[in-house]
Amino acid sequence: MNTYCTRTDIESLWNPAAVLTAADDNDDGVLSPAEETLIDDAIERGATQLNASLDMRYTLTELANNAWCRDANAALAAWLLASRKLETPPQSLATLRLFYLEQLAEICAGRLKLPQVPERTESLPAVVDRYPGV
């Protein structure tokens, strides 16, 4: 599974104390291994959403160090973590999530491209001559 961000990337978007609170189910201020897994799961779920869309146009292994993928993955993961305990995640995270989902839709539609990553050539549309020699 290709993931693109770390906990530190999430904490750059959302207060580290809020990230801790979102995953700290027993409210002891320390994350157990099981609670750490909640952050990893949010990262993986965000990356799954990205990969499902980006795989149509890009080779996923070439996206490993892509800054857009990192930032989008962190935004989606932060929102997923926030939505665990908060009825309404912070507006800043909701806005950021929507921004990346809209860009992802534009990338899938071919109106935007990921920066610094070539598209797979087999995924690009091509003209086929159905009547050669005519």
N, C-alpha and C positions, 0 to 999 in steps of 0.2 A: 504494500500500500504506500503510495507516494503521499507524504505530508510535507508541508512547506514551512511551518512555523514552529516556534517553541513557546513555552510558558512566558519567557522574557518578552517575546514579540507581542503576546496578548497583554502583558503588563505595560507595554509601551502605549497601548491604546486605552487601557482601563486601569485604574488605580490598583497597585499590587495588593493592597488590603482588601479591596473588593473582590479580586480574584480569589484570595484566600478564603474570604467569607463564603463565596459561591460554592467552593468545594469542601469546606470544613463542616461536614454534617454533624459532628458531635460538639461543635463550637468550643473546642479546646485551644484554638489558636495555632495548632500544629497539624499538618496534613499527614495522615497515615498513608501507607502504601496504597490502600484501597481508595482513599480520597485523592491521591495523586493521579490515580487511574482515571478519575472523573475529568481531569484536565486533558489527559491524553486522549480520552474518548471524544471530548469536544473537538479537539484538533483533528482527530480522524474523521469525525462526522462532517466537519467543514470541508476537509480535503476530499472526501467522497463526493460531496456535491460539486466541487470544482472539477474533479477528475471525470465525473460522469458527463459533464458538458465539454470540457476541453479535449477529451480523448477523441472527439470527432474530427478535430482539426490539427492536433499537436501530438507529438510523441511524448508521453508523460515523463519518461526518464530524462528528457531534455529540459524539463521545467524545474528540476530540483533546486536550482539556485536563482530562480526568477523572483525578482523583488515584488512584482505585481502579485504573483501567486502567494508569496509569503504574507504580504499585507492583506490580501483577500482572505486567506486561510485564518489569519489572526482575528480579523473582524468577524468572520462567521463563528469562530470558536468562542470569542468573547461574548457574542450575543447568545450563543447556546448556553454558555455557563451562566450568564445573567438570568436567562429565562428558567433556570433550574429552581431558583428560590424566589425570584421576584415576579410578581404578577405581571408587571410591566417593566421590561428592561429599560435602562436609561436611554433617553432620547438620542443621545450622542451615538450610542451603539446601534440603535435602530436605524438611524440615518446612515451610518457607515455601512451597515449590512445591506441596506437598500441600494446604496451607491454601487457596491460591488456586484450585487445581483443584477442590477441594470446593465453594468458594463459586461458582465458575463453573458447576458442575453444578447448584447450587441456583438460580442466576440463570436458567439455561436451562430448568429445570423450573418456573419461575414462583414459586418459594417465597421468593426474594430479588430485590431490584431494585438496579440500580446507583444509587449516590447521585447526586443532582443532575442526572439525565438522564431526560427523559421517554421512555417506551416508544413505539414506533411503534404507532399505533392500528390499522393494518391487520394487525398481528401478534397482537392480542389476541383471545381467543375471543369469539364473539357468539352470541346466541340467534337462531335462524332459525325463523320460523313456517312449517312445512311445509304446514300446512293452513289458510290464511287464510280467515276467514269461517266456520269450523266451530266 
